[in-house]
């Protein structure tokens, strides 16, 4: 059966049945629900309904070249083709369903539409000339039950599905591009969507099997779910929650990726092999696998990365093109930062190590490293308002890695305990928790330092420098060991035990206040402020040459000074007071310059080298023995008071420094045992002119010395006890 091309034909009967071909060359108008049956049925001029209540069924192969349902009120009620169908270019509109039960070949760009009714392709859809297909179904579902396109001979052009219902691809898809609208869902069950151009899925995608989406750019704009592996072979735009309902088994993006606001959850690994742009605040989570970013990560938004049982690796730079927002990373394994990082803030947590290999982490806000940090390369600079190292830091090779913190620092745990760093430098204030800091070179803390626990600072060949004040917190201990120098610019207060050792120099420019002060070694040491120890162990200072600028006090203990160099000296500031509870001892060296007052509550005073007095008046006082190798102060009026103790000053030898050299008036205590030297104009052995001695034993008060500078006793007093 065949009709001429010109004109029109109206079919009002319900069925036309031929054993051969059927061809309508002109526009067909349906006056009723029509069935056309033949070896082949061709609608060369298209078809319309009379009033959108007439449907069309084609039994057999069909060729539809003209527009169908394009006229005013001409949409078909429905369209069913139970054979293979060839669709030429143009629209094909129905109010109700469209069903294609056989294979569909596109010979031109086809636009299929329904009014909220489903469209079903039960067999393959191909195109030998790359024609495109657009399906618009409103709330109706769209299903492709078999393969769409062919990789070699039948790839579709642009495939567009606009549906607020469910869109289903049960088999593989090959097209120039694929696009679906924002409403409804899209089920991708065929394992592969292969396009030479873009893919854009506006609705939530559900993956029914392991899936590869291959295209120039693949956009999942409504998120997705499915407990299967998802590989995007090309660039990717991922927006909305992905894996929020059913986590993906894994996610691999082989090209560049743009991550929009939302979340990405997988049970296994996530691999981003190209550059990543963070286009909105996004969280990325793997429950059991690793997460890897192989190249650069940029974007002005926050990124949260969680690997509950795996590692997280940033192999490229982070935030170098556009500073990241807040970067939060948590992992059961290691966190690896191979490139430099720029972000608003950085926070890490988990059980593994943080490997900082890129040399720089730069934040406008805080940095908080919850686990142990390992540095590689040469130097690492951490720049932020506050950098917190909760579990310490190590290098990868002893003495090769330096750490610079540009900002305030909060350091908990050991630094360099396993693998010493080369240097540590902090530009801002530093809080040090319990532990140790070990470097081969310098440690420099430019801001105030506060201890929150006992701390050891060790520099093998360098110096330890504190550029501001030192606060010991609640009596925390500090042990400083330097291969060169120790310098503290401000006051050092509130310390427990302060233990110092330096090969070269120790300098404290401010006051020192501690429970105990102990210096083990230094060629020279200068304490330019007041020094006070509150505990019974007092002050114990050993070094070559020592100087004290202000008062030195041991509230409940003694003061012990040991000059370890035979040419070393000890000097106290003019007008200062040195006060100890249980004794004062100086040994070694070549000379001692005394303060204005040397006071001991109960205990001996031992001056092991010739001592010099300074100023017009001086006091040496204790309730115990006073022993001095020599004491010189020709211009100083000295008061000596030893209480119940003995007084021994000078040696009866030929060394002129081993003598007493004082002006008159000088007050000598009754307990004087023996002296040698000069008192005013008198020389020789001297004893007090008015001694007092108990009568409980034979009265021996001069102990071999000539009695008084005039060789005559002015007064002798005796007392009984």
Buried (B, 14 or more C-beta within 10 A) or exposed (E): EEBEEEEEBEBEEEEBEBEEBBBBBBBBBBBBBBBBBBEBBBBBBBBBBBEBBBBBBBBBBBBBBBBBBBBEEBBBBBBBBBBBBBBBBBBBBBBBBBBBBBBBBBBBBBBBBBBEBBBBBBBBBBBEEBBBBBBBBBBBBBBBBBBBBBEEEBBBBBBBBBBBBBBBBBBBBBBBBBBBBEBBBBBBBBBBBBBBBBBBBBBBBBBBEBBBBBBEBBBBBBBBBBBBBBBBBBBBBBBBBBBBEBBBBBBBBBBBBBBBBBBBBBBBBBBBBBBBBBBBBBBBBBBBBBBBBBBBBBBBBBBBBBBBBBBBBBBBBBBBBBBBBBBBBBBBBBBBBBBBBBBBBBBBBBEBBBBBBBBBBBBEBBBBBBBBBBBBBEBBBBBBEBBBBBBBBBBEEBBBBBBBBBBBBBBBBBBBBEBBBBBBBBBBBBBBBBBBBBBBBBBBBBBBBBBBBBBBBBBBBBBBBBBBBBBBBEBBBBBBBBBBBBBBBBBBBBBBBBBBBBBBBBBBBBBBBBBBBBBBBBBBBBBBBBBBBBBBBBBBBBBBBBBBBBBBBBBBBBBBBBBBBEEBBBBBBEEBBBBBBBBBBBBBBBBBBBBBBBBBBBBBBBBBBBBBBBBEEBBBBBBBBBBBBBBBBEEBBBBBBBBEBBBBBBBBEEEEBBBBBBBEEBEBBBBBBBBBBBBEEBBBBBBBBEBBBEEEEEEEBBEEBBBBBEEEBEEEEEEEE
